[in-house]
Amino acid sequence: MVGVYGDPAALDALADELRGRAAQVRAAADEHRRSGARARWVSDAAAVYRDRMARDCADVDAVAGRVEEAAELLRRHADEVRERQAAIARAEREVRGWLADQAARGGDLAADVADVVGALPEVGADAWRATAGRLSRLGLW
């Protein structure tokens, strides 16, 4: 069930891609650090070069860290989407099961429930949780 909440697997894949990109950025920064360390000349220009290289690599590491944080936020959001989708699916199953039981019993209660519930939500819609709550508040289940 993807619905309006998005596809958690796609969010996880994007998070994995971001983590991979952050690792590539860190690897490039490490290579630049090693390159700077291999510079053997001694002069004011060499000192400026090494200082600049160190600052640039620190900046790149900081950016890679922010990309990793974004990946973690995506991962957490994917988990939240999965939890919401599971809650919706549970409510939908419970309401549909209860309605099927009422329909099997027949009688006036089924018509009364239809008046209370109205049109059933679309499959996977968050409205299933509200429908389940409404039936519960009315003491119908």
BAVOZA-726472 format. One line per 8 residues: number of its first residue (from 1); for each residue x, y, z of N, C-alpha, C, CB. Coordinates in Angstrom, 1 decimal. Glycine has a CB too. Layout:
// residues N
NUM> X:Y:Z:X:Y:Z:X:Y:Z:X:Y:Z; ...
This chain:
// residues 141
1> 0.9:-1.2:0.0:0.0:0.0:0.0:0.9:1.2:0.0:-1.0:0.0:1.2; 0.9:2.0:-1.1:1.7:3.2:-1.2:0.8:4.4:-0.8:2.3:3.4:-2.6; -0.3:4.6:-1.4:-1.2:5.6:-1.1:-0.6:7.0:-1.1:-1.8:5.4:0.3; -1.2:7.9:-0.3:-0.7:9.3:-0.3:0.5:9.5:0.6:-1.8:10.2:0.2; 0.9:8.5:1.3:2.0:8.6:2.2:3.4:8.3:1.6:1.8:7.7:3.4; 3.4:7.8:0.4:4.6:7.5:-0.3:5.0:6.0:-0.1:5.7:8.4:0.3; 6.1:5.7:-0.7:6.6:4.3:-0.7:7.8:4.2:0.2:7.0:3.9:-2.2; 7.6:3.5:1.4:8.7:3.4:2.3:10.0:2.8:1.7:8.3:2.7:3.5
9> 9.8:1.8:0.8:10.9:1.2:0.2:11.7:2.2:-0.7:10.5:-0.1:-0.6; 11.0:3.0:-1.4:11.7:4.0:-2.2:12.4:5.0:-1.3:10.6:4.8:-3.1; 11.8:5.4:-0.1:12.5:6.3:0.8:13.7:5.6:1.4:11.5:6.7:2.0; 13.7:4.3:1.7:14.8:3.6:2.2:15.9:3.6:1.1:14.5:2.2:2.6; 15.5:3.4:-0.2:16.5:3.3:-1.3:17.2:4.7:-1.4:15.8:2.9:-2.6; 16.4:5.8:-1.3:17.0:7.1:-1.4:17.9:7.3:-0.2:15.9:8.2:-1.4; 17.6:6.9:1.0:18.4:7.0:2.1:19.8:6.3:1.9:17.7:6.5:3.4; 19.7:5.1:1.4:20.9:4.3:1.1:21.7:5.0:0.0:20.5:2.9:0.5
17> 21.1:5.6:-1.0:21.9:6.3:-2.0:22.6:7.5:-1.4:20.9:6.8:-3.1; 21.9:8.2:-0.5:22.5:9.4:0.1:23.7:9.0:1.0:21.5:10.1:1.0; 23.5:7.9:1.7:24.6:7.4:2.5:25.8:7.0:1.7:24.2:6.1:3.4; 25.6:6.4:0.5:26.6:6.0:-0.4:27.3:7.2:-0.9:26.1:5.2:-1.6; 26.5:8.3:-1.3:27.1:9.5:-1.8:28.0:10.2:-0.7:26.0:10.5:-2.3; 27.5:10.2:0.5:28.3:10.8:1.6:29.6:10.0:1.8:27.5:10.7:2.9; 29.6:8.7:1.7:30.8:7.9:1.8:31.8:8.3:0.6:30.5:6.4:1.7; 31.2:8.5:-0.6:32.1:8.9:-1.7:32.7:10.2:-1.5:31.3:8.9:-3.0
25> 32.0:11.1:-0.9:32.5:12.5:-0.6:33.6:12.4:0.4:31.3:13.4:-0.2; 33.3:11.6:1.5:34.4:11.4:2.5:35.6:10.8:1.9:33.8:10.6:3.7; 35.5:9.8:1.0:36.6:9.2:0.4:37.4:10.2:-0.4:36.2:8.0:-0.4; 36.7:11.0:-1.1:37.4:12.1:-1.9:38.2:13.0:-1.0:36.4:12.8:-2.8; 37.6:13.4:0.1:38.2:14.3:1.0:39.5:13.6:1.6:37.3:14.7:2.2; 39.3:12.4:1.9:40.5:11.6:2.5:41.6:11.6:1.5:40.1:10.2:2.9; 41.3:11.4:0.2:42.3:11.4:-0.9:43.0:12.7:-1.0:41.7:11.0:-2.2; 42.2:13.8:-0.9:42.8:15.1:-0.9:43.7:15.4:0.3:41.7:16.2:-1.0
33> 43.3:14.9:1.5:44.2:15.0:2.7:45.5:14.3:2.4:43.4:14.4:3.9; 45.4:13.1:1.9:46.6:12.3:1.7:47.5:13.0:0.6:46.3:10.9:1.2; 46.9:13.6:-0.4:47.6:14.3:-1.4:48.3:15.5:-0.8:46.7:14.8:-2.5; 47.6:16.2:0.1:48.2:17.4:0.8:49.4:16.9:1.6:47.2:18.1:1.6; 49.2:15.8:2.3:50.3:15.3:3.2:51.5:14.9:2.4:49.8:14.2:4.0; 51.3:14.5:1.2:52.5:14.1:0.3:53.3:15.2:-0.2:52.0:13.2:-0.8; 52.7:16.4:-0.2:53.4:17.6:-0.7:54.7:17.8:0.2:52.5:18.9:-0.7; 55.8:17.8:-0.3:57.1:17.9:0.4:57.8:19.3:0.4:58.0:16.8:0.0
41> 57.2:20.2:-0.3:57.9:21.5:-0.4:57.7:22.3:0.9:57.5:22.2:-1.6; 58.6:23.2:1.1:58.5:24.0:2.3:58.6:25.4:1.9:59.7:23.6:3.3; 57.6:26.2:2.2:57.5:27.6:1.8:56.3:28.1:2.5:57.6:27.8:0.3; 56.1:29.5:2.4:54.9:30.1:2.8:53.7:29.6:2.0:55.0:31.6:2.8; 53.9:29.4:0.7:52.8:29.0:-0.2:52.4:27.5:0.2:53.3:29.0:-1.6; 53.4:26.7:0.6:53.1:25.3:1.0:52.3:25.3:2.3:54.4:24.5:1.2; 52.6:26.2:3.2:51.8:26.3:4.4:50.4:26.7:4.2:52.5:27.2:5.4; 50.3:27.7:3.3:48.9:28.2:2.9:48.1:27.1:2.2:49.0:29.4:2.0
49> 48.8:26.3:1.4:48.2:25.2:0.7:47.7:24.2:1.7:49.2:24.6:-0.3; 48.5:23.8:2.6:48.1:22.8:3.6:47.0:23.2:4.5:49.3:22.4:4.4; 47.0:24.5:4.9:46.0:25.0:5.7:44.6:25.1:4.9:46.3:26.5:6.2; 44.7:25.5:3.7:43.5:25.6:2.8:43.0:24.2:2.6:43.8:26.3:1.5; 43.8:23.2:2.4:43.4:21.9:2.1:42.7:21.3:3.4:44.6:21.0:1.7; 43.3:21.6:4.5:42.7:21.1:5.8:41.3:21.7:6.0:43.6:21.4:7.0; 41.2:23.0:5.7:39.8:23.7:5.9:38.8:23.1:4.9:40.0:25.2:5.7; 39.3:23.0:3.7:38.4:22.4:2.6:37.9:21.0:3.0:39.1:22.4:1.3
57> 38.8:20.2:3.4:38.5:18.8:3.8:37.5:18.8:5.0:39.7:18.0:4.1; 37.7:19.7:5.9:36.8:19.7:7.1:35.4:20.2:6.6:37.4:20.7:8.1; 35.4:21.1:5.7:34.1:21.5:5.1:33.4:20.4:4.4:34.3:22.7:4.2; 34.2:19.7:3.7:33.6:18.5:2.9:33.1:17.5:3.9:34.6:17.9:1.9; 33.8:17.2:4.9:33.4:16.2:6.0:32.1:16.7:6.6:34.5:16.0:7.0; 32.0:18.0:6.9:30.8:18.5:7.5:29.6:18.4:6.5:30.9:20.0:7.8; 29.8:18.6:5.3:28.7:18.4:4.3:28.3:17.0:4.2:29.1:18.9:2.9; 29.3:16.1:4.2:29.0:14.6:4.2:28.2:14.2:5.4:30.3:13.8:4.1
65> 28.5:14.8:6.5:27.7:14.6:7.8:26.3:15.0:7.6:28.4:15.3:9.0; 26.1:16.2:7.0:24.7:16.6:6.8:23.9:15.7:5.9:24.7:18.1:6.3; 24.6:15.2:4.8:24.0:14.3:3.9:23.6:13.0:4.7:24.9:14.0:2.7; 24.5:12.5:5.6:24.2:11.4:6.4:23.0:11.6:7.3:25.4:10.9:7.2; 22.9:12.8:7.8:21.7:13.2:8.7:20.5:13.2:7.9:22.0:14.6:9.3; 20.5:13.7:6.6:19.3:13.7:5.8:18.9:12.2:5.5:19.6:14.4:4.4; 19.9:11.4:5.3:19.6:10.0:5.0:18.9:9.4:6.2:20.9:9.2:4.7; 19.4:9.7:7.4:18.7:9.2:8.6:17.3:9.7:8.8:19.6:9.5:9.9
73> 17.1:11.0:8.5:15.7:11.5:8.5:14.8:10.8:7.5:15.8:13.0:8.2; 15.3:10.5:6.4:14.5:9.8:5.4:14.2:8.4:5.9:15.3:9.7:4.0; 15.2:7.7:6.5:15.0:6.4:7.1:13.9:6.4:8.1:16.3:5.8:7.6; 14.0:7.4:9.0:13.0:7.5:10.1:11.6:7.8:9.5:13.3:8.6:11.1; 11.5:8.7:8.5:10.2:9.0:7.8:9.7:7.7:7.2:10.4:10.1:6.8; 10.5:6.9:6.6:10.1:5.6:6.0:9.4:4.7:7.0:11.2:4.9:5.3; 10.1:4.7:8.2:9.5:3.9:9.3:8.2:4.4:9.8:10.5:3.9:10.5; 8.0:5.7:9.9:6.8:6.4:10.2:5.7:6.1:9.2:6.9:7.9:10.4
81> 6.1:6.1:7.9:5.1:5.8:6.9:4.6:4.3:7.0:5.7:6.0:5.5; 5.6:3.4:7.2:5.2:2.0:7.4:4.3:1.8:8.6:6.5:1.2:7.6; 4.6:2.5:9.7:3.7:2.4:10.9:2.3:2.9:10.6:4.3:3.2:12.1; 2.2:4.1:9.9:0.9:4.7:9.6:0.1:3.7:8.6:1.1:6.1:8.9; 0.8:3.2:7.6:0.2:2.3:6.7:-0.3:1.0:7.4:1.1:1.9:5.5; 0.4:0.5:8.4:0.0:-0.6:9.1:-1.2:-0.3:10.0:1.2:-1.2:10.0; -1.2:0.9:10.6:-2.4:1.2:11.4:-3.6:1.4:10.5:-2.1:2.6:12.1; -3.5:2.0:9.4:-4.6:2.1:8.4:-5.1:0.7:8.0:-4.2:2.9:7.2
89> -4.2:-0.2:7.7:-4.6:-1.5:7.2:-5.3:-2.3:8.4:-3.3:-2.3:6.8; -4.8:-2.1:9.6:-5.5:-2.8:10.7:-6.9:-2.3:10.9:-4.7:-2.6:12.0; -7.0:-0.9:10.9:-8.4:-0.4:11.0:-9.3:-0.8:9.9:-8.3:1.2:11.1; -8.8:-0.8:8.7:-9.6:-1.3:7.6:-10.0:-2.7:7.7:-8.8:-1.1:6.3; -9.1:-3.6:8.1:-9.4:-5.0:8.3:-10.5:-5.2:9.4:-8.2:-5.8:8.7; -10.3:-4.5:10.5:-11.3:-4.6:11.6:-12.6:-4.1:11.2:-10.7:-3.8:12.8; -12.7:-2.9:10.6:-14.0:-2.4:10.2:-14.7:-3.3:9.1:-13.9:-1.0:9.6; -13.9:-3.7:8.1:-14.5:-4.6:7.1:-15.0:-5.9:7.7:-13.5:-4.9:6.0
97> -14.2:-6.5:8.6:-14.6:-7.7:9.3:-15.9:-7.5:10.1:-13.5:-8.2:10.2; -15.9:-6.4:10.8:-17.1:-6.2:11.7:-18.3:-6.0:10.8:-16.9:-4.9:12.6; -18.1:-5.2:9.7:-19.3:-5.0:8.8:-19.7:-6.3:8.1:-18.9:-3.9:7.7; -18.8:-7.1:7.8:-19.2:-8.4:7.2:-19.9:-9.2:8.2:-17.9:-9.2:6.7; -19.5:-9.2:9.5:-20.3:-9.9:10.5:-21.7:-9.4:10.6:-19.6:-9.8:11.9; -21.8:-8.0:10.6:-23.1:-7.4:10.7:-24.0:-7.8:9.5:-23.0:-5.9:10.9; -23.4:-7.7:8.3:-24.2:-8.1:7.1:-24.6:-9.5:7.2:-23.3:-7.8:5.9; -23.8:-10.4:7.7:-24.1:-11.8:7.8:-25.3:-12.0:8.8:-22.9:-12.7:8.3
105> -25.4:-11.2:9.8:-26.5:-11.3:10.8:-27.8:-10.7:10.2:-26.1:-10.6:12.1; -27.6:-9.8:9.3:-28.8:-9.1:8.7:-29.5:-8.2:9.7:-29.8:-10.2:8.2; -30.7:-7.8:9.4:-31.5:-7.0:10.4:-31.2:-5.6:10.2:-31.1:-7.4:11.8; -31.8:-4.8:11.1:-31.8:-3.4:11.1:-30.5:-2.8:11.4:-32.8:-2.8:12.0; -29.7:-3.5:12.2:-28.4:-2.9:12.6:-27.5:-2.6:11.4:-27.7:-3.9:13.5; -27.5:-3.5:10.4:-26.7:-3.2:9.2:-27.1:-1.9:8.5:-26.9:-4.4:8.2; -28.4:-1.6:8.5:-28.8:-0.3:7.9:-28.4:0.8:8.7:-30.3:-0.3:7.7; -28.5:0.7:10.1:-28.1:1.7:11.0:-26.6:2.0:10.9:-28.5:1.4:12.4
113> -25.8:0.9:10.8:-24.4:1.1:10.6:-24.0:1.9:9.3:-23.7:-0.2:10.6; -24.7:1.5:8.3:-24.5:2.2:7.0:-24.8:3.7:7.2:-25.4:1.6:5.9; -25.8:4.1:7.9:-26.1:5.5:8.2:-25.0:6.1:9.0:-27.4:5.6:9.0; -24.4:5.4:9.9:-23.3:6.0:10.7:-22.0:6.1:10.0:-23.1:5.2:12.0; -21.7:5.0:9.3:-20.4:4.9:8.6:-20.4:5.7:7.3:-20.0:3.5:8.3; -21.5:5.7:6.6:-21.6:6.3:5.3:-20.8:5.5:4.3:-21.0:7.7:5.3; -20.4:6.1:3.2:-19.6:5.4:2.2:-18.2:5.0:2.8:-19.4:6.4:1.0; -17.8:3.8:2.5:-16.6:3.3:3.0:-15.4:4.0:2.3:-16.5:1.8:2.8
121> -14.4:4.3:3.1:-13.2:4.9:2.5:-12.5:4.0:1.4:-12.1:5.3:3.6; -11.7:4.7:0.6:-10.9:3.9:-0.4:-9.9:3.0:0.4:-10.2:4.9:-1.3; -9.5:1.9:-0.3:-8.6:1.0:0.3:-7.3:1.8:0.6:-8.2:-0.1:-0.7; -6.8:1.6:1.9:-5.6:2.2:2.3:-5.7:3.6:2.8:-4.6:2.1:1.2; -6.9:4.2:2.7:-7.1:5.6:3.1:-7.0:5.7:4.7:-8.4:6.2:2.6; -6.5:6.9:5.1:-6.4:7.1:6.5:-7.8:7.2:7.2:-5.6:8.4:6.8; -8.8:7.5:6.4:-10.2:7.6:6.9:-10.6:6.3:7.6:-11.1:7.9:5.8; -10.0:5.2:7.3:-10.4:3.9:8.0:-10.2:4.1:9.5:-9.6:2.8:7.5
129> -9.1:4.8:9.9:-8.9:4.9:11.4:-10.0:5.7:12.0:-7.5:5.6:11.6; -10.5:6.8:11.3:-11.6:7.6:11.8:-12.9:6.8:11.8:-11.8:8.8:10.9; -13.1:6.0:10.8:-14.3:5.1:10.8:-14.3:4.1:12.0:-14.4:4.3:9.4; -13.1:3.5:12.2:-13.0:2.6:13.3:-13.2:3.3:14.7:-11.6:1.9:13.4; -12.7:4.5:14.8:-12.9:5.3:16.0:-14.4:5.7:16.2:-12.1:6.6:15.9; -15.0:6.1:15.1:-16.4:6.4:15.2:-17.3:5.3:15.7:-16.9:6.9:13.8; -17.0:4.1:15.1:-17.8:2.9:15.5:-17.5:2.5:17.0:-17.4:1.7:14.6; -16.3:2.7:17.4:-15.9:2.5:18.8:-16.6:3.4:19.7:-14.3:2.5:19.0
137> -16.5:4.7:19.4:-17.2:5.8:20.3:-18.7:5.5:20.4:-16.9:7.2:19.7; -19.3:5.0:19.4:-20.7:4.8:19.4:-21.0:3.4:20.1:-21.3:4.7:18.0; -20.0:2.7:20.5:-20.2:1.5:21.2:-20.7:0.4:20.3:-21.1:1.7:22.4; -20.5:0.5:19.0:-21.0:-0.5:18.1:-20.1:-1.7:18.0:-21.2:0.1:16.7; -18.9:-1.7:18.5:-18.1:-2.9:18.6:-17.3:-2.9:19.8:-17.2:-2.9:17.4
